[in-house]
Amino acid sequence: MSVIYIKTEEITDIEKLKQVILSDNKKCLYRGQHDSSWGLVPNIYRKERIDLITKYLTRVEHRSKFEENKTITRAILRNTEIGLIVDFLKHSHYISLRLPSGAMRVYEKYVYEGARPNNWPSDEDLDILSIMQHYSFPTRLLDWSHNILVAIFFAAKYHVINKGIVGNFSFWEFDQVNFISVKRHVNQEHRKILRNKVRIRDEYTDFIEALNCFYLFKSDSEINKNLGAQKGCFTYIKNQKLTYFDNNQDYRIPHDNYIVRLILESEKLKDFKNDSEELIYNESKKLKLVLKKYIINNELAIKVMNLLGKLGYNQSALFPSYDGVLEQIELDVSIKFYNQR
């Protein structure tokens, strides 16, 4: 899908990057990616890592169908994810690992009651998924950070460790305050519409439904120390009926595509017929400002990592564990070698 509705800015010198960092107004979320050509795709959906899905499909007919046409329906994906949650909770509980409050109630819901909710994932599933996500398990959650420096670190470090890699890196800026404000005002008006029995046309109700499928989530960092260190949170698309996408086909929807689709559909709302439709349209126009992409020249990678190191942003700080320390040693070697070039 075209990125024409997403503002893009290129950064070719370190001073320009410093200006962007200092202009951070603390109301946005940030996500770093080492390949600037990538969209905002949760890891369970990524085509280049197709095995992340197929190896967890336990039914032969599902695996065969997926390998044949490389698509997966929302029902199969949902049931696969639920099965993974059940196994994660079972094994974690067995060895007495700390789990979020209510986790075993989730286990009982899926194992003993056979629940398969259409409105997936439910709120009580999210803390469990967030733990799985931060231990490299594929989920539909997309990582973000409240800290712009964390995002830039994750974007740049790959280019230092893997010297000579071709291509630029990038980070995305998501104006969560603006997005939440749009949702709040649109939903307030929708409640007013329902209460007063005001008639609005289908394209407006479709837009409201689709807007409310996109969520932000902040998890419990007391259990997940990595999440706390990285000032992390997530976005996800609620697995329910989506007006703008075929509900029976491939359900791997990149988050930037989803935002762009909302913007495209909002253009259809400008022919409003009453005050309620006008308010919805005016709010929808603000979505053009919620997402921005910064593309950074890969030659700046070592300068970026040196700057972040002086500011205390490194692998061991963002992954406070023995694993993080050992990975930082590897990164230190790469940085020292790179600085001698």
Secondary structure, DSSP 8 states (H G I E B T S, - for coil): ---TTSEEEEE-SHHHHHHHHHT--SS-EEEEES-TT-----GGG-GGGTHHHHTT--SHHHHHHHHHHS---HHHHHHHHHHHHHHHHHHHHHTT----TTHHHHHHHHHTS----SSBS-HHHHHHHHHHHHTT---S-EEEES-HHHHHHHHHHHHHHSTT--S-EEEEEE-HHHHHHHHHHHHHHHHHHHHHT----HHHHHHHHHHTTEEEE---TTT-HHHHHTTEEEEEE-BS--TTS-TTS-----HHHHHHHHHHHHGGGSS--SHHHHHHHHHHGGGGGSEEEEEE-GGGHHHHHHHHHHTT-SHHHHS-SHHHHHHHHHHHHHHHHHHT-
